[in-house]
Amino acid sequence: MKSPGVEYLTKVLNLSLAIHIIPEVWKMDRTQAQSAHSIIINRLLSTTQKMDSAKDKKTRKNISNTAMKSRRLRRSQNNAKNCGSCPDRQMNIKQAIHAADSDSTEVESSTDEEERWKDVARSAEVPADYYNIQKLVKYIKAGNQTATIVSLCCLQDYDLTTQINQFAIQDIGGLDVLVNILECNDDKCRLGALTVLADISLNIDIRKTIVDLDGIPLIIDILNSSLNNLKTVAAETLANVAKVRLARKYVRVCGGIPKLVDLLDIKLHILQTPREELNVEELELLNMARAGARALWSLSDSRHNKEIMRKSGIVPLMARLLKSCHIDVVIPIMGTIQKCASQPKFQLAIRTENMVADIVNHLNSASLDLKMEGSTAIYKCAFDQATRDLVKEAGGLEPLVAIIKDKTIRENKPLLIGATGAIWMCAVSDANVMKFDQLRTVNHLVTLLNDESDEVLTNVVGAIAECVRFQHNRDVLRNANGLPSLVSLLNSSHAPLLENLAKALKECAEDTESMSILEDLDAVRLIWSLLKNTNPRVQAYAAYAICPCVENARESGELVRSLVGAMELVVGLLRSKDILVLSAVCAAIATIAKDSTNLAILTDLKVIYKLAELVNTTEDLLRKYLAAAIASCATYGNNTQELGRLRTVTPIVSYMTSDDPEVHRTTAMALEKLSMDPQNCITMHQSGVVPFLLECVGSTNKELQLAAAGCLRNIRELALRAEEYLLKIDDD
């Protein structure tokens, strides 16, 4: 078997020269050939010395030295500089990136420059390959064109993915040499240098060095080449280097993204034809598309890059590549889609290009990586009702449930996170929940409640919260013994998980039997403790969960009073600046205040003064629950008169102009209670509340009807008493 370096020599060198150079290793197997590199190099030097006549020496210059001089000259210029990729751009690339583009909001990948490879302990006995590789780099530095090509070929016979071999190149200054070679005009040299860079750029330190050496513009320049194999290796190198954040900015500033997008433009029949049936040219195009997809996958970690990719026309090309039968092409495209799917414009494009059906089809693939990327893409896209419907129509719910049922993939956390997240988002639609019920999804989700990953648990609990909106699923959860598992998770510190737990337990507390179990598990105390959490969303949904817990508890009033400092904590949250928190706390107060003893305690805590400070809001969500809280608190003592004195009546009357019928309902309830005070009735009448109340009397909502009618009755009674009083004065 011939070594890769030997095979490559016969392709790139003159055949007669190759015959002189490699007769000693031609018949060796790979192991023997690798140990014979010194023979190749020695014969190379002796052969090239014989060929170098005085006439040839002027025309065959040292590539490495020439490139080095060129780079030193370019770096020494302090004036305007041309970007290698953009000849018309008179600017220094580094200055442009740092001055004009901070990109501080982009999400970094898990392999960015902040993550450092662990230092390899260099033992006293350095492998022989270390010195052989350094010898080859020296030949690249000092040799002519032929020596450079042969040395690059020989480098490929070593495993350049291992750290010690990467150190061998880095320690002797080989990276600078390889980057300099990219500036030469010889395609064979550039191909060899790029092939080596593609392998060694798996190392994070080497990626950073390539960026520091201004290698990105040179690689992007190569994307303009007419040789497909050269563009392929350039894209493969960018796929590795672009995992560094600064590299992603370089590629964007130098205009590399549109060039990479162009690599994806290949014919559909190539994508749908097996590799063994493709000719050489078609294979090159397929490999080029795969490399371009990998590069764009790395670049899509930046939100700025995503927008440029979209404007460059990547969406229809992604839709075409998704139909490919080649898994190694589909995986990076699916990865790019799932990273871009968080953008609303991409979500719309994914729907309009009918990509959802293809994404669902790949969920049945044998490739776990492809399943992971596909399920994650659905997870990010399914925030929209239309996308959720498309997933259901394409038959995507069954494979998602099949993934979480498979116990063999429990250790594959990214796949489990993607599948459970997709189920969570799809369960937002009622029709999808009905389909999940047929697949016994709640039972399968309960088995995942003991998972150790916070992300998995967050998605699982979120999916359960959506499913238990229906009473039959509350029964399923209770019978599957899922409530103790949910309550035990309340001790977690992961904010998104706590938020979903509060949502799930709120729905469960609507069921009397489930609430009885929650009381026995001391769940109410744990939910109440979430009000101390620093995350506003956790506070808000905990307050919402308190409402059914208090309402359906066996001894609701006593339950609240048994929690030390509970009502002080609730009233204290009325100082929050978050509308969601204020709305939820008002809802909780409205429920707690239904008990007269609790209402007395709340009044002593000056709750009506804090509620009065909020009445000038224009947020319908807050208006709805604030009016309910005022309706519950106004009936105690002289709270009605005090609320009138605090000038809350007129702002509350203005709530009737809202378009939300729920706001009308709670507002009418508040006005009915406030109208118990004659002075408030006068204020309401002067504020023009009567026409609104008359309209509400005709509503189909009985609560709204009764409240509006009660308020009108109080206003009318006051008017009648006033008339009687005036008539009595006239008679006197």
N, C-alpha and C positions, 0 to 999 in steps of 0.2 A: 504493500500500500504506500502510495506517495504521500509526502507531507504536504499540507496546504501551501507552504512557501515554495516548494519545488514545483507544484502544479501551477502556481501563479507565475513563476518565472517564465515558464514556457509560453505564457499568454502575453506578457508585457515586454519581454526582451526579444531581441533578434535571435532567431533560432540557432544560428551558428554560434553566437556568443553563449547561449544557454548550454550548448553541447560542450563548449570548452569549460564552463564553470562547474557543472553539476554531474560529471560522469561518476564521481566517487559515491554519490548518494542516490543516484537514479534508481538503483535496484534495492535500496534499503527500505525497511518498513518505517513507520512513523517514529517509533522510539529511537531507532538507530539514526534516522535523519535528523532528529532534534539534537543529538549529540555531535552531529557532524557540521554544525553551523560554522565552526572555525575553519573547516576545510573549504566551505563555500566562500567565506570572506577572503581567506588567503589566496585562493585561486582567482577570485574576483579582482583583487588588487594587482596581482601579477599580470592578469590578462588585460586589464584596463591600462596598465602602465605601458604594455607593448603597443596598444592601440593609440595611445596618446602621442601623436607626433607633434612637431612644433606647429604645424599648420592647424591641427585640431585643438590645440590648447587655447587658442584665441576664441574659438566658437563654443567650446564646451566648458562653461564656467561652473564654479562651485555654487550649487543651488543654496545650500544652507548659508554660506557666507554672504552671498549676494542678497538673499532675503533679509539677513541680519542687518546689513548695511542700509537696506531700504527702510527697515523698521526704525533703525536709529535715526535716520534722516527725517522720517515722518514724525517721530516723537520729539525731535529737537526743534521743530517749528512751533513757535508760540503764538503765531497769528492764526487766521482762519484756517480750518482744516476740513478736508473733504471726508465725508463718511464713505467707507468702502462700498456700502450697499446703496447709498443714495448720492451719486456724484454731484447733484445740484444742491445738496444741503451743505452750506458753508457753516459748519458748527462743530464744536467738540461734543461728541456723543455723551461722554460722561457728564459734562456740564449741563447738557440739555436734559438728561434724565434727572439729575439731582435738583436742578433749578426749576424745571417746569412740570415735573411729574412725580409726586410723592407716592401716589397709589397706596396711601396708608390704610385704606379700608379693605384691601383685598384679603381674601382668606388664604392662608398659607397651607401648603400641603404638608403631610407628615414627614416629608423628606427634604424640607427646605434647609437653608444653610445653617439655621440655628441648631439642627441636629448634627452632632459630630460623631463620626465613626470612632470607635474605641481604638486607641493607639495599640498597634501590634508590637508586642515585646520582641525586640530584635535580639535574638540570641547570639552568642559568640560564634556559632557555626552558621554563617549565612549560606543559603543554598547556592549551588553552582549557577543556577539559572539567573540569579541576581547579577553576577559578574558578566555572564554571557550577554544578558540584555544590555548592560551598560556598555559592553564592547560594541554591540550593534549600534547603539546611539552615537558612540564616538565616530563610527564609520559614516553615519548619516551626517554628522557635523563636518567631517574632514573630507569625505569622498566626493566624487563627481556625480553626475546624474545617474549613471548606471549603478554605482555603489549605493546611492541613496535608495533606488528602487529595490535592489536585492536585499538591503538591510531591512527595509520596511516589510518585505515579504517574509524574511526570516523571523521578524518580531511576531508575526501572526501565528507562528508555530508554538508560541508560548501561551500559557493561560493568563491573559492579561486581566482577568476578572479577579485574580487573587491580589491581596494587598501588597505582599512582598514584591511581586513583579511590578506593581504600580509604583511602589517606592523606588524601585530600581531606575525607572524612567524619570521620576520626579527628582530624585536626589542628584542626578547628573545633569540636570537642566534640559532634559529631553522635551518637556512640554513647550518651552519657548521655541525649540527647533521645529517641533511638529506644527505649531501655529504659524511659524514663519514660512514653512513649506506651502501652506495654503495660499500664499501670495504669488507663488510661481505660476508659470503658464503651462506647465507640463501636467496633463490630466492624470497620467499614471502616478506621478509623485503625489498629487493631491488626493487621489483615491487611496493610496497606501497610507498616507498620513491620517486621513479621515477615518479609515478603518480602525487604525490603532486608537485614535481619540474616542471613537464610538465605544470601544471596549473599556478603556480605562476611565471614561467619564462616569462610570458607575460609582466612583469614589467621590464623596461630597467635597473633599478638599481639592481634588483635581477639577471638579466643575467650577469652583470658585477661582482657581488659578486661570482656567481658560477664559473666564469672564474678565479677570484682571489684565490678561494679556491682549485684550481687544480682539479675541477670537470670534466673537459673535458676528460682527459685520462681515468678516471674511467668510464664515460659513454661509451666511445669507447670500453673499455674492455668488457662491457656488450654486445656489438654487436657480440661478439664471442660466446655468450650463445646459447644453443640448444633450448631454449624456445622462440617460436615465439612472444608470447605476451610481453615478457621482451624486446626483440629487438625492437618491435613496439613502446613501450613507450620510450625507449632510443632514438630512431630516432625522435619521436615527441618532446622530450626535446631538442635535438640538433637543430631541426627546429626553435625553438624559440631562443635558446642561440646563434646560429650562425648568428643572425642578428647583433651581435657585431663583429666588424672587427677583434679584437684580437682573438676571439673565432674561427673565420674562419681559422686563421693561426694555432691555436692549433690543430684543426681537421686535417689540411693538414700535419703538422709536425708529428703528432701521427699516421698517416696512416689510418685515419678514412674514407677517401673518397672511396677507393676500397671496404671497407666493406659495406658502404651505397649503392654503386652501385650494389653489390650482392643482396641486398634486392629487387631490381627491377626485378630480374630474376624469373618470375612466368609464368605458362603456359597460352597460348593464350585463351584457352576455359574458364578459370576462369575470364579473363578480359571481355569476351564477353557474359558471363552468368549473368542474373539478380541476385541480392543478395539473394532474397527469394528462389532461386533454388540452392544455394550453401550450402554445408555441413559446419560443424564447422571448420574443418581443412582448407578448401578452403577460408572461411571467414577470418581466421587468416592470411593466406598468402596475401589476398587482402589488408587487413588493414596494413600489414607490408610493402607492396609495396607502399601504399599511404603515409605512414609515411616516408619511405626512399625518396620518390619523394619530399616531403615537405622539408626535410632536405637538399637535394641537391639543391633545389630551393633557399634556403637561402645562401648556400655556393657558388652558382654561381655568387655572386656579386664580387668575386675576379677573376681576369684574370688568376692568377696562378692556382687556383682551377679548372677553366674551362679546362685548358690543362691536368691536372691530371685526371679529369673526362673523357676526351676524350680518353686518353691512357688506362684508366681502362675499356674501352669497353662500355661506356654508350650509344653511338649512336644507335646501333641496338636494345638495350633495350628500348630506347625512342621511336623508330619507332614502336615497338610492343605495348607499352603502349598507344600510340596515337590511336590505334584501339579499345580501351576499350569502353564499354558502360557506365562505371561508371564515372560520371562527377567529383566526388571528387578525382579521380585518374588522370584524364586527365588535370585538371586545373594546378596542380603543375608541371606536366611534360611539359605542354605548356609554363608555366612560365619559366621553366629551358631552354627550347628551345629558347625562345625569348631573354633571357639574353645571351645565348651562340651564338646566330645567328650573333652577331657583329664580330665574329672571322672568318676569311676567311676559315680556315680548317673546321669549323663547317658548314659553308655555303655549301661547297663542299659535306660534309657528308650528309647534309639534302637533297641535290639533289640526291645523289647516293643511298640513302636508301628510296627514293620515299616517303618522308614525306610530300611533298608539297600538294599532293592530300588530305591526311588526315587532314592537317591543314585547308585547304579550306572547307572540309566537316564540320568541327566544327564551321565554321563561321555561319552556319545555326542553331546552337544550341540556346536553349532558355536562356542559362546562359550568362549573360552580361559579367561576369568575363572571361569566356572561349572565348567569342568573342573578348574581349579586348586583351587577351594574344595572340590569333591567329592572329589578324590583326597586332599587334605589331611585331610578328615574321615575317610576310610577309614584313612589313616595313623594317626590318633589313636585310632580305635575298634578297630582290628584286633589289639590286644594280647590280646583274648579269643578263645579257640578257637571259640566259638559264632559270633562276628561274622565270623571268617575263613571259616567254613563257609557263612554266609549270602552273603558276597561271591562265593564260588565258585558257589553255586547260582544266584545272580542273573546270572551271566555277567559278573562284573566284572573278571576277570583279563585277558581279551582286550583291552578298551579301555585298560587300564593299560599293557600291553605295546605297544599301538599308539601310545601317547603317546611312549614313550621311543624308538620306532623312527623317529618323525617328526623329520627333521633340521631342519625349518623352525622348530621350537619350542625349539631348543637355547639360544637367547638368553633365553628366558622362564624364568628361574631359579626363581621361585616355583612354576610349574607342574611343572617338572622335579623339584624337591625333593618336591612332593606325590606325584607319580607314583612316583618311585623309593622314597620312604618307604613308600607303600602296598604296593608289590611286596615290599619287605623284610619288612614285618610279615606279609603273607599267606604268604610263603615259610617261615614258622615251621612251618606245617602240612605234613606229608609229602604229603598228597593234592594240595595246591596246587602243590608242587614238581613232581609228576608232570605236572600240567597245564602248568606253565611250561616243562617240558622239550619238550613238543609244540610250544610257540611259540618255541623256540630262544632263550629269555630270556637265558641265560648269555652267548651270543654278542653279543646287543644290549647287555648290561650292560658287557661288556669294551670296547665302543666308547666308553663314557662315562668310562672310567678316566683320560682325559686332560682331563677338565673342570676348569675353574679354580675352581669353587665348592667350598669345604670341605663344605658341607651336602649338596650333590649327591654328592660322593665318599663321604661317610660313609654315605649311604643305599645307594649302589651297592655298596660293599664289604660292607655289612651283608647285602644281598640275596645277594651271591655267597657269603658265609660260610654262609648257610643252605642254599644250593643244593649246595655242595660237600661237604655231609655225606654225599652219595651218590657212590660211586666213579665212575659214568659221567660225572657233572658235573666231577669232577676231571680226567678225560680231556679233556672238552670245553674246560675252562679252559686246560689245558696246550697243547692243539692250537691254540687261538685266540691263543696267545702272551700270555696274560694274566698269567702269573707275573712276568715282568720289570716290568710296569706296577705290580703290587701291591708288589713289593720297592722300587721307586723311591719309592713313597709313604711308606715308613717314615721318610723324612727330614722328614715333615710335623711341625708342632707342634700340630695340632688334636687334642685329647685323644679326643673321640668317634671320630674317624677312626682314630687309632692303636689304639683298643680293638677296633674292627671288623677292622682289618688283622691284629691278633694272632689273633682268632678264625678268620679266613679261612685264614691261613697255618698255623695249628694243624691244621685239617682237611686242607689240602694236604700237610702233612708226613707224614700217615698213608700216603700213596702213595709207594712207593719211587722211581718214576721222577720224580715231582714233587720229592721230597726231593733227588734228585741235582741237579736244576736249581737248587734253592734253595741248595745248597752252592756251586755254581759262581758264583752271584750274591752270595755272601757274606751271605746273608740271616740266618744264625744270629747273626752278630756284631751285626747291626742289631737283631734281635729282643732279644738280650741287653741291648743298650744301653737298651731301653725300661724295664728295671728301675730305671733312674735317674730315670725320669719322676716328677713330683710327684703325678700323679693315681693314686690307689690302684687304680682299675679298670684302668688301663693296665698298672700293675705286675702285677696279678693275672693278666690274660689273657696278658701276655707270658710269665709264669712257666708258665702252662698250655701255651703254644705251645712252650716249650723242651722239654717232655717228649717229644713225638713227634720233634722235631728231633734230640735226643740219641739217642733209641732207634733211629731209622732211618738215622742217618748212617753213612757208609762206615767211618769210624774214630771211633766215638763218644767213647771215652776221650781220644784225642789231640785231638779237636776241642775238647773242654771245656778241656783244659789249654793249648791254643794261645791261648785268650782270656785276656789278662792281667787278673788281678783278678776273674775271673768268679765263682769259688766264694766268694770273700770277700764279693762283692756279694750273692749268694744267701743266705748265712748271716746277713749283716747285716739282711736283711729280716725275719728271725724276731723282730725287736724291734717290728715293726709292730703297731698296735692294731686293724687291720682284719681281720676274720675271713676275708674272701675272699682277701686277700693272703696271710695265714698259710697257708690251705689250699692255695693254688696253689704257694707256696714249698715246702711240705712235699711236694707231688706232684713238684716238680722235684728235690728232694733225694733222694726215693725212686728216681728214675730215674738221676740222676748217680751215686749210691752203688753202682750195680750194677757199676761198674768198680772193681776193688780198689785201684788207684792213686789214683783220685779219692776213694774212701772213706777212704784213709789221710790225704789232704789235709784232707778234711772233719773227720776226727777231731782232727787237729792244730788245727783252727779251733774246737774245743770245741763241735761241733754238738750232741752228745748232751746237754750241759748246757742248751742253749737249747731243745731238744725237750722235755726233762724239765720245764721251766717251764710248758709248755703242756698237760700231760696232764690237768689238772683241768677241762677245758672240757666244756660240755654241748652244744656245737654239733655236730650229726652230720656236717656237711660237713668241719669241721676234724678231727673224730675219725677219719673215713675216711682222710684223707691223712696225718695225724699217725701213725696206727698203721702205715701203709705205710712212712713214713720211718723209724720206729723198727725195723721189721722189716729194712730194708735196712742200717741202720747198726749193728745189734746184733751182727753176725757178726764184726766186726773187733776183734782184740786182746782186751782185757778190758772191752769196752763192755757186754757182757751183765751182768757183775758190777757194773759202775759204774751201770748203769741200775737194777739192783735196789737198790743202796745209796742211790740218789736217790729211792727210794720211788715208782717209776712203775708197779709191777706191779698193785697194787690198783686204782688209777684206771683202768688199761687193762682190767682184768677187768670193771669196771662198764660198759664200752662194749657188752658182750654184751646188755645190757638194751635196747638201741636197737631200733627197729622197722625200721631200714634194713638189708637183707641185705648191702649193700656194706660197711657198717660191720662186720658180723659177719665178712666175708671177710678184710678187712685186719687186724682185731683178732686173729683166729685165727692169721694169719701172724706177727704180732708176738709173740703168746704162745708160739708154737712156738719162735721164736728165743730168747726170754727163758727158756724152760724148759730150755735147755741148762745153766743154772746150778742146782745143787741147792737153794740157798737160795730162788731164785725159784720153784721147784716147790712148796716148802713154803708160800710166801706165796700162791701161786695156789690151792692146795688149801684153805688156811684161808679164802680169800676166796670159796669156793664156786663155783669155775669148772667143776668136773667136770660137773654137770648140763647146763650150757650147751654144753659141748663134745660131750657125748653126743648132744644134739639136733642139733648141727651136722654130726655124722657122717652123719646121715640126709639131709642136704641134697642137692639135685640139682647144686649147683655143685661141680665137682671140686676146684678150688683150696681151697674152704672145707672140703671133706671131708678132703683130705690134710693141711691145716694142723691141723685139729682132732684128727685121728687121731695126727699126729706129736706134738702137745702131750700128749695122753693117754698115748702111749707113754712119753714122757720122765717124766711123773709116775709112771706105773706102774713103770718101771725103778727110779726112786729108792725107791719103796715096797718093791720086792723086795729091793734091796740093803740097805735098812734092816732088813727082816725077817731076811735072812741074817746080818747083823751081830749082831742081837739073839739069834738062835739060837746063833751061835758063842760069844757071851758066856755063854749059859746052859750050853752044853756044857763050857766051861772051868770 
